[in-house]
Amino acid sequence: MLDDVASLTLRTALAGLSQRQATTANNIANVETPGFSASQVDFESSLAAAVSSGDPAAARTSVTGTGDAAGVNGNNVSLEREMVNATKTTLQEQLMANALTTKYGYMSTVLKGV
C-alpha cells in the first residue's frame, strides 16, 4: 500500500532533490576554491523513464560537471546560478513532501474509517 507508483515516485524524487541540494551546497562552499569544478545533478529524465516502465525505484541520479568555462582561478562555480538552484530545489522538495504527506493523510483517514 505504501509502495504504490505514486508514493515511490514522490520518494524517489525527494531522494534526487536531496542529492541536488547537497551538490549545490558543495558548489557554493567551493565558490572561491581555485580549480574547483562545479557539478550538477540530473534525475528527472531517469525518473520519467522509470515511471513509464512502472518501476519508479529503478530511477538513477547522475552527477556530472556543469561544463561551464572556468574563470581566472580555474573555478567555474556561478554563485548566482547555484543560489537559484538552491531556491528552486527547496521549493520542489516542499512540493514533493507536501504531496506525500497529503497522500499518507488520506490513507490514514481511510484506515481509521473516519
N, CA, C and O of each residue as an XYZ file, in Angstrom:
456
protein
N       0.820     -1.189      0.000
C       0.000      0.000      0.000
C       0.870      1.262      0.000
O       0.515      2.258     -0.631
N       1.997      1.223      0.699
C       2.882      2.386      0.744
C       3.898      2.388     -0.385
O       4.651      3.347     -0.554
N       3.915      1.302     -1.158
C       4.858      1.208     -2.266
C       4.161      1.283     -3.616
O       4.608      0.662     -4.581
N       3.077      2.034     -3.692
C       2.406      2.228     -4.966
C       3.250      3.157     -5.837
O       4.195      3.779     -5.352
N       2.916      3.248     -7.099
C       3.708      4.030     -8.049
C       3.814      5.489     -7.619
O       4.888      6.083     -7.708
N       2.719      6.067     -7.158
C       2.750      7.489     -6.761
C       3.687      7.717     -5.576
O       4.497      8.644     -5.593
N       3.578      6.878     -4.553
C       4.432      7.035     -3.366
C       5.896      6.821     -3.708
O       6.758      7.586     -3.276
N       6.181      5.776     -4.488
C       7.566      5.519     -4.890
C       8.126      6.661     -5.729
O       9.289      7.037     -5.584
N       7.295      7.205     -6.600
C       7.743      8.327     -7.443
C       8.081      9.533     -6.582
O       9.123     10.160     -6.777
N       7.224      9.862     -5.642
C       7.467     11.006     -4.764
C       8.720     10.803     -3.915
O       9.524     11.723     -3.767
N       8.889      9.607     -3.359
C      10.064      9.343     -2.520
C      11.348      9.351     -3.357
O      12.383      9.831     -2.894
N      11.287      8.827     -4.576
C      12.463      8.833     -5.452
C      12.807     10.259     -5.875
O      13.980     10.623     -5.952
N      11.784     11.059     -6.146
C      12.019     12.466     -6.492
C      12.650     13.205     -5.318
O      13.561     14.010     -5.512
N      12.178     12.942     -4.111
C      12.765     13.578     -2.928
C      14.228     13.183     -2.750
O      15.049     14.013     -2.361
N      14.556     11.941     -3.028
C      15.956     11.499     -2.929
C      16.821     12.223     -3.955
O      17.932     12.647     -3.637
N      16.324     12.370     -5.181
C      17.064     13.097     -6.212
C      17.237     14.563     -5.861
O      18.308     15.134     -6.067
N      16.189     15.167     -5.334
C      16.263     16.567     -4.922
C      17.230     16.754     -3.762
O      17.937     17.760     -3.695
N      17.262     15.800     -2.860
C      18.206     15.856     -1.744
C      19.643     15.818     -2.249
O      20.499     16.558     -1.763
N      19.899     14.958     -3.219
C      21.246     14.890     -3.815
C      21.584     16.195     -4.514
O      22.720     16.663     -4.433
N      20.609     16.791     -5.202
C      20.841     18.070     -5.883
C      21.153     19.161     -4.861
O      22.039     19.986     -5.081
N      20.425     19.164     -3.744
C      20.667     20.185     -2.720
C      22.068     20.035     -2.133
O      22.751     21.033     -1.905
N      22.501     18.801     -1.887
C      23.845     18.566     -1.348
C      24.915     18.988     -2.352
O      25.933     19.565     -1.971
N      24.691     18.705     -3.615
C      25.653     19.079     -4.660
C      25.724     20.592     -4.800
O      26.809     21.156     -4.944
N      24.578     21.245     -4.759
C      24.534     22.707     -4.835
C      25.258     23.325     -3.641
O      26.015     24.283     -3.798
N      25.025     22.779     -2.453
C      25.707     23.286     -1.257
C      27.219     23.119     -1.374
O      27.977     23.998     -0.961
N      27.656     22.001     -1.932
C      29.084     21.779     -2.141
C      29.654     22.783     -3.142
O      30.750     23.306     -2.943
N      28.921     23.048     -4.201
C      29.368     24.047     -5.183
C      29.512     25.422     -4.530
O      30.508     26.116     -4.737
N      28.509     25.805     -3.741
C      28.546     27.115     -3.070
C      29.716     27.171     -2.087
O      30.411     28.183     -2.004
N      29.930     26.095     -1.351
C      31.020     26.063     -0.376
C      32.388     26.218     -1.039
O      33.344     26.667     -0.407
N      32.472     25.847     -2.305
C      33.755     25.895     -3.019
C      33.835     27.022     -4.046
O      34.641     26.968     -4.976
N      33.000     28.035     -3.873
C      32.949     29.124     -4.847
C      34.297     29.843     -4.997
O      34.582     30.393     -6.061
N      35.110     29.846     -3.970
C      36.415     30.520     -4.023
C      37.587     29.542     -4.101
O      38.739     29.968     -4.023
N      37.325     28.254     -4.253
C      38.387     27.254     -4.299
C      39.011     27.218     -5.684
O      38.328     26.887     -6.654
N      40.290     27.549     -5.801
C      40.941     27.526     -7.114
C      40.887     26.130     -7.734
O      41.172     25.128     -7.078
N      40.516     26.091     -9.008
C      40.495     24.838     -9.743
C      39.276     23.962     -9.501
O      39.168     22.884    -10.087
N      38.354     24.402     -8.648
C      37.169     23.587     -8.364
C      36.233     23.581     -9.558
O      35.997     24.620    -10.173
N      35.701     22.412     -9.888
C      34.730     22.276    -10.977
C      33.351     21.985    -10.394
O      33.170     21.028     -9.641
N      32.392     22.818    -10.750
C      31.027     22.669    -10.259
C      30.366     21.431    -10.857
O      30.654     21.037    -11.988
N      29.477     20.831    -10.075
C      28.729     19.657    -10.513
C      27.247     19.988    -10.576
O      26.779     20.963     -9.988
N      26.525     19.147    -11.305
C      25.075     19.280    -11.385
C      24.459     17.892    -11.292
O      25.105     16.890    -11.601
N      23.214     17.846    -10.866
C      22.511     16.578    -10.659
C      21.334     16.491    -11.620
O      20.577     17.447    -11.792
N      21.198     15.321    -12.242
C      20.040     15.056    -13.087
C      19.421     13.737    -12.654
O      20.106     12.721    -12.535
N      18.130     13.770    -12.425
C      17.407     12.537    -12.127
C      16.046     12.523    -12.817
O      15.413     11.472    -12.916
N      15.594     13.676    -13.293
C      14.256     13.785    -13.851
C      14.035     12.884    -15.069
O      12.997     12.229    -15.164
N      14.980     12.840    -15.987
C      14.802     12.018    -17.180
C      14.777     10.536    -16.826
O      13.984      9.775    -17.379
N      15.639     10.131    -15.912
C      15.659      8.747    -15.462
C      14.379      8.400    -14.713
O      13.836      7.308    -14.881
N      13.899      9.323    -13.891
C      12.668      9.090    -13.142
C      11.483      8.982    -14.097
O      10.627      8.115    -13.917
N      11.420      9.840    -15.099
C      10.321      9.780    -16.068
C      10.309      8.439    -16.795
O       9.249      7.842    -16.985
N      11.481      7.967    -17.201
C      11.562      6.668    -17.881
C      11.176      5.535    -16.937
O      10.484      4.599    -17.337
N      11.620      5.617    -15.692
C      11.306      4.574    -14.718
C       9.805      4.546    -14.409
O       9.221      3.471    -14.269
N       9.189      5.707    -14.303
C       7.748      5.770    -14.058
C       6.996      5.193    -15.253
O       6.016      4.468    -15.080
N       7.447      5.508    -16.454
C       6.815      4.972    -17.666
C       6.869      3.450    -17.713
O       5.954      2.798    -18.215
N       7.951      2.899    -17.185
C       8.091      1.441    -17.173
C       7.387      0.808    -15.969
O       7.331     -0.417    -15.854
N       6.846      1.650    -15.067
C       6.119      1.140    -13.912
C       6.972      0.855    -12.695
O       6.490      0.274    -11.722
N       8.255      1.263    -12.734
C       9.157      0.988    -11.614
C       9.941      2.240    -11.230
O      11.121      2.350    -11.562
N       9.306      3.185    -10.535
C       9.984      4.434    -10.178
C      11.256      4.237     -9.358
O      12.165      5.065     -9.413
N      11.324      3.152     -8.605
C      12.500      2.898     -7.777
C      13.739      2.594     -8.618
O      14.858      2.626     -8.107
N      13.547      2.302     -9.894
C      14.679      1.998    -10.780
C      15.382      3.264    -11.270
O      16.428      3.177    -11.913
N      14.830      4.417    -10.979
C      15.429      5.679    -11.425
C      16.801      5.868    -10.791
O      17.021      5.476     -9.645
N      17.699      6.456    -11.522
C      19.057      6.702    -11.044
C      19.379      8.188    -11.141
O      18.900      8.893    -12.029
N      20.194      8.636    -10.213
C      20.656     10.022    -10.187
C      22.057     10.077    -10.768
O      22.915      9.263    -10.427
N      22.280     11.044    -11.649
C      23.630     11.202    -12.195
C      24.179     12.564    -11.798
O      23.478     13.575    -11.840
N      25.441     12.565    -11.416
C      26.138     13.798    -11.061
C      27.243     13.993    -12.086
O      28.122     13.145    -12.242
N      27.185     15.121    -12.782
C      28.165     15.422    -13.820
C      28.681     16.846    -13.644
O      28.104     17.637    -12.898
N      29.753     17.158    -14.324
C      30.254     18.526    -14.324
C      29.318     19.422    -15.110
O      28.604     18.962    -16.001
N      29.326     20.701    -14.776
C      28.443     21.641    -15.472
C      28.943     21.949    -16.875
O      28.157     22.298    -17.755
N      30.239     21.822    -17.082
C      30.802     22.127    -18.387
C      30.982     23.614    -18.641
O      31.344     24.018    -19.746
N      30.732     24.428    -17.629
C      30.892     25.874    -17.769
C      32.378     26.226    -17.854
O      33.234     25.510    -17.334
N      32.652     27.308    -18.500
C      34.039     27.775    -18.619
C      34.563     28.228    -17.266
O      33.836     28.819    -16.467
N      35.817     27.946    -17.026
C      36.458     28.335    -15.767
C      36.895     29.791    -15.811
O      37.199     30.343    -16.868
N      36.915     30.394    -14.628
C      37.390     31.764    -14.511
C      38.902     31.802    -14.395
O      39.578     30.816    -14.689
N      39.427     32.924    -13.972
C      40.861     33.137    -13.860
C      41.531     32.125    -12.946
O      42.637     31.667    -13.230
N      40.865     31.773    -11.848
C      41.473     30.843    -10.894
C      41.141     29.376    -11.201
O      41.439     28.496    -10.394
N      40.532     29.111    -12.348
C      40.209     27.747    -12.733
C      38.913     27.225    -12.155
O      38.564     26.064    -12.369
N      38.194     28.060    -11.424
C      36.938     27.697    -10.789
C      35.789     28.079    -11.722
O      35.801     29.159    -12.313
N      34.804     27.199    -11.854
C      33.676     27.525    -12.745
C      32.330     27.617    -12.026
O      31.286     27.456    -12.659
N      32.335     27.870    -10.731
C      31.088     27.985     -9.974
C      30.463     29.360    -10.234
O      31.124     30.391    -10.111
N      29.191     29.350    -10.594
C      28.420     30.583    -10.733
C      27.540     30.699     -9.496
O      26.553     29.976     -9.363
N      27.891     31.599     -8.600
C      27.140     31.741     -7.356
C      25.674     32.077     -7.630
O      24.785     31.574     -6.942
N      25.419     32.910     -8.613
C      24.045     33.280     -8.933
C      23.238     32.050     -9.349
O      22.118     31.850     -8.879
N      23.808     31.229    -10.231
C      23.107     30.029    -10.678
C      22.881     29.067     -9.514
O      21.810     28.471     -9.397
N      23.874     28.918     -8.668
C      23.758     27.995     -7.534
C      22.683     28.458     -6.553
O      21.955     27.631     -6.005
N      22.575     29.750     -6.327
C      21.544     30.268     -5.425
C      20.145     30.038     -6.012
O      19.212     29.700     -5.284
N      20.007     30.220     -7.322
C      18.726     29.937     -7.971
C      18.408     28.449     -7.865
O      17.274     28.077     -7.564
N      19.409     27.593     -8.112
C      19.211     26.141     -7.983
C      18.788     25.762     -6.567
O      17.888     24.943     -6.384
N      19.430     26.350     -5.578
C      19.103     26.028     -4.182
C      17.661     26.416     -3.858
O      16.940     25.655     -3.213
N      17.247     27.585     -4.301
C      15.881     28.049     -4.050
C      14.863     27.179     -4.775
O      13.864     26.761     -4.188
N      15.116     26.909     -6.042
C      14.215     26.073     -6.839
C      14.101     24.675     -6.224
O      13.003     24.130     -6.112
N      15.224     24.105     -5.832
C      15.223     22.762     -5.255
C      14.460     22.730     -3.936
O      13.724     21.779     -3.671
N      14.626     23.747     -3.115
C      13.891     23.822     -1.849
C      12.391     23.847     -2.098
O      11.635     23.157     -1.414
N      11.959     24.633     -3.066
C      10.528     24.708     -3.383
C      10.015     23.370     -3.917
O       8.907     22.954     -3.580
N      10.805     22.703     -4.741
C      10.412     21.394     -5.256
C      10.333     20.357     -4.134
O       9.421     19.531     -4.105
N      11.292     20.408     -3.217
C      11.268     19.486     -2.074
C      10.014     19.701     -1.230
O       9.383     18.738     -0.794
N       9.658     20.951     -1.004
C       8.456     21.252     -0.222
C       7.215     20.719     -0.924
O       6.324     20.164     -0.281
N       7.156     20.886     -2.231
C       6.014     20.404     -3.005
C       5.900     18.883     -2.916
O       4.815     18.354     -2.673
N       7.008     18.184     -3.109
C       7.003     16.711     -3.054
C       6.659     16.212     -1.649
O       5.879     15.272     -1.500
N       7.232     16.832     -0.629
C       6.955     16.433      0.756
C       5.488     16.676      1.106
O       4.862     15.848      1.767
N       4.945     17.800      0.669
C       3.534     18.083      0.927
C       2.635     17.079      0.214
O       1.637     16.635      0.782
N       2.967     16.722     -0.997
C       2.175     15.741     -1.745
C       2.205     14.384     -1.039
O       1.179     13.715     -0.922
N       3.371     13.990     -0.577
C       3.499     12.705      0.118
C       2.750     12.725      1.456
O       2.083     11.754      1.814
N       2.865     13.823      2.180
C       2.155     13.966      3.460
C       0.648     13.915      3.241
O      -0.069     13.268      4.004
N       0.169     14.586      2.213
C      -1.266     14.580      1.902
C      -1.731     13.179      1.536
O      -2.779     12.725      1.994
N      -0.949     12.496      0.710
C      -1.302     11.134      0.311
C      -1.395     10.223      1.531
O      -2.354      9.464      1.667
N      -0.414     10.293      2.409
C      -0.437      9.466      3.613
C      -1.572      9.878      4.546
O      -2.134      9.037      5.249
N      -1.909     11.156      4.556
C      -3.040     11.624      5.361
C      -4.354     11.024      4.887
O      -5.194     10.626      5.695
N      -4.528     10.962      3.562
C      -5.730     10.340      3.004
C      -5.789      8.860      3.381
O      -6.844      8.340      3.746
N      -4.646      8.198      3.288
C      -4.613      6.772      3.627
C      -4.949      6.559      5.107
O      -5.656      5.618      5.465
N      -4.439      7.433      5.945
C      -4.730      7.343      7.372
C      -6.207      7.518      7.651
O      -6.786      6.802      8.469
N      -6.809      8.463      6.974
C      -8.246      8.717      7.139
C      -9.049      7.502      6.718
O      -9.990      7.112      7.408
N      -8.691      6.899      5.597
C      -9.404      5.726      5.105
C      -9.245      4.552      6.089
O     -10.208      3.843      6.381
N      -8.028      4.361      6.589
C      -7.784      3.248      7.510
C      -8.516      3.428      8.847
O      -8.946      2.454      9.465
N      -8.649      4.660      9.275
C      -9.367      4.937     10.523
C     -10.867      4.816     10.335
O     -11.608      4.637     11.301
N     -11.317      4.914      9.078
C     -12.749      4.821      8.807
C     -13.504      6.063      9.157
O     -14.713      6.015      9.381
N     -12.811      7.186      9.209
C     -13.447      8.449      9.580
C     -14.025      9.107      8.349
O     -14.608     10.187      8.443
